[in-house]
Amino acid sequence: MLETLFFALIPILITIGLGYYSAVKGTFDEQDSHKLARLVLNYMLPLSVFAGIWGTSRKIMIQDVGLAL
């Protein structure tokens, strides 16, 4: 369980670290932040959810039909 938690949090920590680093260097300003947030929320998040659903086996989806709908 601890391994699963660690591997779920490591990409978040790396992303936060890269964002902090780019802000300190001055390569990322407020305008870029708004554009990136719009990109993530409008395109990347829905595609990630779709990929997660697509990768789920039929057996699991049949067991939880209510959740799948």
N, C-alpha and C positions, 0 to 999 in steps of 0.2 A: 504494500500500500504506500509506503514511504517513497518507493522508487517511482510509482505512478505520479504521485504528487510532485516529486522533483522534476520529472520530465514534462509535466504540464506547466510548471512555473518557469523553467529555464528560458523558453522563448520570450516570455513576458519581461523577464529581467534583462535579457540581452537587448530587447527593443527599447526599454527604458534607458539603458546605458548608452546605446547609440544615439538616442534622442538628446540626452544630456550632453554627450560629447559634441554633437553637431551644434547645439545651442551655445556651448562654450566657445567653439571655433567661429561662430557667427555665420555658418553656412545655411542656417535654417531659421527663417523669420516667421512672423505671425501670419502673413499671407500664405506662405507655404504650408503652414499648419492647417489652415482652413481648407486648402485644396486637398491635402492628404486625408484629412478627416472625411471630407465629402467622398473621395475615392473609395476609402475603406468601407464606409457605411452604405454607399449606393451600389458598389460592385463586388468588392472582395468578400464582405460578410455574407451576402446571399449566395455567392458562388461556393464559399466554404461550407455553408449549411447544405447546399445541394450536393456537394461532393461527399459530405458525411452521410447523407441519406442514401446516396447512390452506392456507397461502399458497404452499407449494412446488408447482411445476408437476408434472404427471403424468409428463412426459418425464424429469425428473430422478429422480423416484421409481422409474420403471421401470428406469433405468440402475443404480440402487443398491437393488435389491429386498432384499438381505440387510440393509442398513442400515435400510431403511424398516420391516422387520419387527422 
